[in-house]
Amino acid sequence: MEQDLRSQLVSGARVKVTQQVAFRDRTWPATVAGTVVSFEQRPTGSWFAHSKDERLWLDRLTIRKDDGQVTVLNLDQYSRVEIVGQTPAPAPAQDGRS
């Protein structure tokens, strides 16, 4: 994944993610959209990866869909992530002073 895209996957960003599951002679695309909760690299329990700390590290994107469901997506080379927009920043708290 490109570094520029990684920097845009911040909490509150709206995204649309399309992933593909490969079959023998075709692919099955699945698209999910929502608001980014978090984006991080996390290790798997895989012991055979021969990389950092002998673990396989995956890009994990946690999003909250419009219906409130929280979904964790493991992103791979076939995942397409599109930034749809940013949610507005919360208004500053009013302290009652004028």
Buried (B, 14 or more C-beta within 10 A) or exposed (E): BEEEEEEBBEEEBBBBBBBBEEEEEEEEEEEBBBBBBEBEEEBEEEEEEEEEEEBBBBBBBBBBEEEEEEEEBEBEEEBEBEBEEEEEEEEEEEEEEE
